[in-house]
Amino acid sequence: MISFPIFSGEDTEIIAELKKNLHEIQLDINSAAASVGRDPADVLMVAVSKAVDVPQVQAALEAGIHDFGENRTKALRERQQAFPRQNWHYIGHIQTNKLKDVVGRACLIHSVANERALETIGRLAKEQDACQSVLLEVNVSGEESKDGVRADELPQLLERASTISHIAVKGLMTMAPRLLTSEDTVARHTFVALRELRDKMVSVFDGAENISLNELSMGMSNDFVYAIQEGATIVRIGRRLWS
Ligand SMILES: *Cc1c(COP(=O)(O)O)cnc(C)c1O
């Protein structure tokens, strides 16, 4: 479907504001990458659109954004249906009975953290004769409130994943504890730990056909600079973009 949005004055202001924020974020991505000799083109920014409405998504499209992240299955389904040519990332908590809204619609599911979710995704993808790309979410910091598999449980989950068809495990995802001060090093330690865990798992699951682990989805508005310096290939940015 081709749509010809007609923008009001207010909309053009939203787009200008978004472009400005996007430009500033891109400069930070560039300098974070440059500081460790990485190519900024190797970092994908996912615009987390969970807290904004559809006109803002439309404005983001106009500003040149094509990757969006949602943490509710219903929103992911509706927005993917409304904007099917964009890349929709699912970054929210997984309830297996709601995965049917996500599998085949999300370009990447970032938040898989147990065998049941893997099995359900595999089954739903098989029904569509598709292959669903996923990341495994790791609770590196071990905070009880956080989703994600514990680091010591990851090998078993990968082992199971290697036996399920119609899924491809592309990497790992984590969320750092909230930054307490601008000098906080906990976030950086979390990102280092995820990268090291990934490196270890790559050597163990070297031969598994559907496991590649190239992607590290880590870093949000407050801590993405650290994440990029420690190897993030995907950063998930919400507040800083839309504010
Ligand atoms: C909300 C959310 C983000 C974005 O957080 P900001 O601080 O707004 O950048 C990133 N990842 C996940 C999993 C989220 O739920």
PDBQT file of the ligand as one rigid body, heavy atoms in Angstrom, charges set to zero:
ROOT
HETATM    1  C1  LIG A 301      12.396   0.711  26.593  1.00  0.00    +0.000 C 
HETATM    2  C2  LIG A 301      13.499  -0.166  26.172  1.00  0.00    +0.000 A 
HETATM    3  C3  LIG A 301      14.640   0.359  25.537  1.00  0.00    +0.000 A 
HETATM    4  C4  LIG A 301      14.846   1.843  25.294  1.00  0.00    +0.000 C 
HETATM    5  O1  LIG A 301      15.165   2.483  26.505  1.00  0.00    +0.000 OA
HETATM    6  P1  LIG A 301      15.517   4.060  26.528  1.00  0.00    +0.000 P 
HETATM    7  O2  LIG A 301      16.133   4.252  27.865  1.00  0.00    +0.000 OA
HETATM    8  O3  LIG A 301      14.220   4.764  26.362  1.00  0.00    +0.000 OA
HETATM    9  O4  LIG A 301      16.458   4.321  25.418  1.00  0.00    +0.000 OA
HETATM   10  C5  LIG A 301      15.615  -0.532  25.130  1.00  0.00    +0.000 A 
HETATM   11  N1  LIG A 301      15.498  -1.849  25.329  1.00  0.00    +0.000 NA
HETATM   12  C6  LIG A 301      14.434  -2.397  25.943  1.00  0.00    +0.000 A 
HETATM   13  C7  LIG A 301      14.368  -3.870  26.133  1.00  0.00    +0.000 C 
HETATM   14  C8  LIG A 301      13.401  -1.581  26.390  1.00  0.00    +0.000 A 
HETATM   15  O5  LIG A 301      12.340  -2.122  26.992  1.00  0.00    +0.000 OA
ENDROOT
TORSDOF 0
